[in-house]
Amino acid sequence: MINQYRYIVTLPYQLAHALILHHCFRSKLRGNALFLIIAAVLSHADHTGLPRDTLLKKALFACDEITGLITAVALVRPSRSLFDLEASSVRKKWKDKAFAAGTDRLMMETGAREFGVELWEHVTNVIIAMRGIAVDLDLVGSNPE
């Protein structure tokens, strides 16, 4: 499999990303669905120049970066759980620029705005959504409800 990607990494980012996505999703999605997923993934990165002109594209952009910050906040809690995490805890960590310094807070603000929701309401919604896959994320901790 590595040999298949050796050629792809020499291609322009957009094309390489699209080819990898196509390879990963082609057995699960067909036709327009495959195209929509690839277009959404490519548009979530500003450097591709692709517009975020659908709700799917806006949702992916709004949720991508914020899930990393939420995960980081959950992991430093004693419970290591999403089930007792609230947006107020994320907000406290947000103010500490050294915490999760690799996350782009401006991108998170832009994503929520483009998605049409206030940032902290968005954080609450994403936490609730992530609770649905907390087992897969290994963020159940000791407090599942």
Residue, then its C-alpha position, 0 to 999 in steps of 0.5 A: m500500500i505504501n508503494q501506491y502512495r509513493y507516487i501520489v505524494t509527489l502530486p499537487y496537494q489537491l490531486a493527491h488528497a483526492l486520489i487518496l480519498h477516492h481509494c479509501f471511499r470507493s468501495k463504500l460510496r459511488g457516484n455523486a456521494l463519492f464526489l460530494i465527500i471528496a469535494a467537502v474534504l478538499s474544501h475544508a482546507d483554505h489552501t485548496g481554494l475550493p469554496r465552502d458552498t454547501l452545508l456539508k462543506k461548511a459543517l466539515f470545516a466547522c467541526d474539523e478543528i474544534t474536535g481536536l480541541i475538545t478531545a484535548v480538553a477531555l484528555v486532561r480532565p481527571s475523568r478523561s470523558l466527554f460525558d462530564l465535559e461542558a463548553s465552559s471547560v473548553r472555553k477556559k482552556w481556549k483562553d490559555k494559548a499554550f494549551a493545544a497550541g497547534t489548534d487554530r482558534l481563528m479557524m474554529e471561530t471562522g468555521a462556526r460563523e460560516f456554519g451559522v452558529e455561535l461558537w460556544e453553542h457550536v462547541t456544545n453541539v459538537i461535544i454532544a455529537m462526540r459523546g455518541i462515538a465516545v467509545d470509538l474515541d476512547l473518551v468514555g472515561s469513568n463517567p458514562e451516562 
